[in-house]
Amino acid sequence: MEDEIVIRRATLSDVLLIHRLIQSYPHELILRPVNNIVENIDRFTVALRGRELIACACWQILPEIGCPEGATVELQSVAVSKAYRGQGIGSRLIKFVLQRISGFKPAQAIVLTFEPDFFGHLGFKQIEKTQIIHKIYRGCIYCTKHTNPFTCPEIAMALPMA
Ligand SMILES: CC(C)(COP(=O)(O)OP(=O)(O)OC[C@H]1O[C@@H](n2cnc3c(N)ncnc32)[C@H](O)[C@@H]1OP(=O)(O)O)[C@@H](O)C(=O)NCCC(=O)NCCS
């Protein structure tokens, strides 16, 4: 039973472990202060093996992309602990998240990622960053890593959900 991997909605008791997991991958992920994780905890999904938190993912509705009845959802903070990669946990996690957000009937899910092959396996296709220019403007304007979102190596991908 201790070996079983459980994927479930996050609770406040997971906050510090989520924070630590995201902090472990500063090159791949946008870091989040603890308060930000607390206020978004209802959008986090986690994977646990026993008491060990081994993966997390979050989502956010982007009203600026699409129409009110068919807004876009962005996947964020997708991370599997290094020791557990390549075992299908990331795929299970994203499928769980997509199941959660499908209830809102968004037009599409998008992600900005350095791991296009992983998201490609899940049906996401690369899109032009100009298609999500509002997200680029709002999300990338505070980036401290790259000077230009259009030359930044992150790849924009989308999965139609309508
Ligand atoms: C990307 C990440 C979430 C994948 O998690 P994972 O649990 O290792 O992924 P899975 O085992 O479910 O892989 C699913 C499929 O994608 C493929 N895949 C996963 N990562 C891949 C990679 N980096 N390159 C190529 N293929 C990859 C796997 O081979 C697997 O294919 P298969 O089903 O044919 O065997 C994980 O590597 C990670 O946490 N990376 C660091 C953080 C990050 O970059 N997150 C994405 C930010 S949006």
The ligand as an SDF file (V2000), in Angstrom:
LIG
                    3D

 48 50  0  0  0  0  0  0  0  0999 V2000
    7.9850   16.6970  -17.8670 C   0  0  0  0  0  0  0  0  0  0  0  0
    7.6930   15.7770  -16.6720 C   0  0  0  0  0  0  0  0  0  0  0  0
    6.5110   16.3460  -15.8980 C   0  0  0  0  0  0  0  0  0  0  0  0
    7.3560   14.3670  -17.2310 C   0  0  0  0  0  0  0  0  0  0  0  0
    6.9530   13.5330  -16.1350 O   0  0  0  0  0  0  0  0  0  0  0  0
    7.1210   11.9400  -16.2090 P   0  0  0  0  0  0  0  0  0  0  0  0
    6.3860   11.3560  -15.0720 O   0  0  0  0  0  0  0  0  0  0  0  0
    8.5710   11.6160  -16.3240 O   0  0  0  0  0  0  0  0  0  0  0  0
    6.4070   11.6200  -17.5900 O   0  0  0  0  0  0  0  0  0  0  0  0
    5.7850   10.2010  -18.0390 P   0  0  0  0  0  0  0  0  0  0  0  0
    6.6010    9.0970  -17.4300 O   0  0  0  0  0  0  0  0  0  0  0  0
    4.3250   10.2220  -17.7500 O   0  0  0  0  0  0  0  0  0  0  0  0
    6.0240   10.2480  -19.6030 O   0  0  0  0  0  0  0  0  0  0  0  0
    4.9660   10.1290  -20.5290 C   0  0  0  0  0  0  0  0  0  0  0  0
    5.5470    9.9890  -21.9050 C   0  0  0  0  0  0  0  0  0  0  0  0
    6.2380   11.1840  -22.2410 O   0  0  0  0  0  0  0  0  0  0  0  0
    7.5820   10.8730  -22.5660 C   0  0  0  0  0  0  0  0  0  0  0  0
    8.4460   11.8960  -21.9860 N   0  0  0  0  0  0  0  0  0  0  0  0
    8.4080   12.3550  -20.7270 C   0  0  0  0  0  0  0  0  0  0  0  0
    9.3820   13.2880  -20.5600 N   0  0  0  0  0  0  0  0  0  0  0  0
   10.0070   13.3750  -21.7410 C   0  0  0  0  0  0  0  0  0  0  0  0
   11.1050   14.1330  -22.2090 C   0  0  0  0  0  0  0  0  0  0  0  0
   11.7430   14.9850  -21.4120 N   0  0  0  0  0  0  0  0  0  0  0  0
   11.4870   13.9870  -23.4920 N   0  0  0  0  0  0  0  0  0  0  0  0
   10.8650   13.0840  -24.2960 C   0  0  0  0  0  0  0  0  0  0  0  0
    9.8240   12.3250  -23.9140 N   0  0  0  0  0  0  0  0  0  0  0  0
    9.4140   12.4740  -22.6610 C   0  0  0  0  0  0  0  0  0  0  0  0
    7.8750    9.5320  -21.9090 C   0  0  0  0  0  0  0  0  0  0  0  0
    8.8800    8.8380  -22.6120 O   0  0  0  0  0  0  0  0  0  0  0  0
    6.5580    8.8340  -21.9810 C   0  0  0  0  0  0  0  0  0  0  0  0
    6.3970    8.2160  -23.2330 O   0  0  0  0  0  0  0  0  0  0  0  0
    5.8580    6.6860  -23.3340 P   0  0  0  0  0  0  0  0  0  0  0  0
    4.4590    6.7260  -22.7530 O   0  0  0  0  0  0  0  0  0  0  0  0
    5.8930    6.4020  -24.7980 O   0  0  0  0  0  0  0  0  0  0  0  0
    6.8010    5.8990  -22.5050 O   0  0  0  0  0  0  0  0  0  0  0  0
    8.9390   15.6260  -15.7500 C   0  0  0  0  0  0  0  0  0  0  0  0
   10.0550   15.2600  -16.5440 O   0  0  0  0  0  0  0  0  0  0  0  0
    9.3070   16.8950  -14.9770 C   0  0  0  0  0  0  0  0  0  0  0  0
    8.8220   17.1050  -13.8770 O   0  0  0  0  0  0  0  0  0  0  0  0
   10.1960   17.7420  -15.5440 N   0  0  0  0  0  0  0  0  0  0  0  0
   10.6700   18.9470  -14.8410 C   0  0  0  0  0  0  0  0  0  0  0  0
    9.6370   20.0140  -14.7510 C   0  0  0  0  0  0  0  0  0  0  0  0
    9.0970   20.4120  -16.1050 C   0  0  0  0  0  0  0  0  0  0  0  0
    9.8300   20.6330  -17.0670 O   0  0  0  0  0  0  0  0  0  0  0  0
    7.7630   20.5060  -16.1790 N   0  0  0  0  0  0  0  0  0  0  0  0
    7.0460   20.9360  -17.3600 C   0  0  0  0  0  0  0  0  0  0  0  0
    6.8400   22.4000  -17.2030 C   0  0  0  0  0  0  0  0  0  0  0  0
    5.3570   22.9090  -17.9800 S   0  0  0  0  0  0  0  0  0  0  0  0
  1  2  1  0
  2  3  1  0
  2  4  1  0
  2 36  1  0
  4  5  1  0
  5  6  1  0
  6  7  2  0
  6  8  1  0
  6  9  1  0
  9 10  1  0
 10 11  2  0
 10 12  1  0
 10 13  1  0
 13 14  1  0
 14 15  1  0
 15 16  1  0
 15 30  1  0
 16 17  1  0
 17 18  1  0
 17 28  1  0
 18 19  1  0
 18 27  1  0
 19 20  2  0
 20 21  1  0
 21 22  1  0
 21 27  2  0
 22 23  1  0
 22 24  2  0
 24 25  1  0
 25 26  2  0
 26 27  1  0
 28 29  1  0
 28 30  1  0
 30 31  1  0
 31 32  1  0
 32 33  2  0
 32 34  1  0
 32 35  1  0
 36 37  1  0
 36 38  1  0
 38 39  2  0
 38 40  1  0
 40 41  1  0
 41 42  1  0
 42 43  1  0
 43 44  2  0
 43 45  1  0
 45 46  1  0
 46 47  1  0
 47 48  1  0
M  END
$$$$
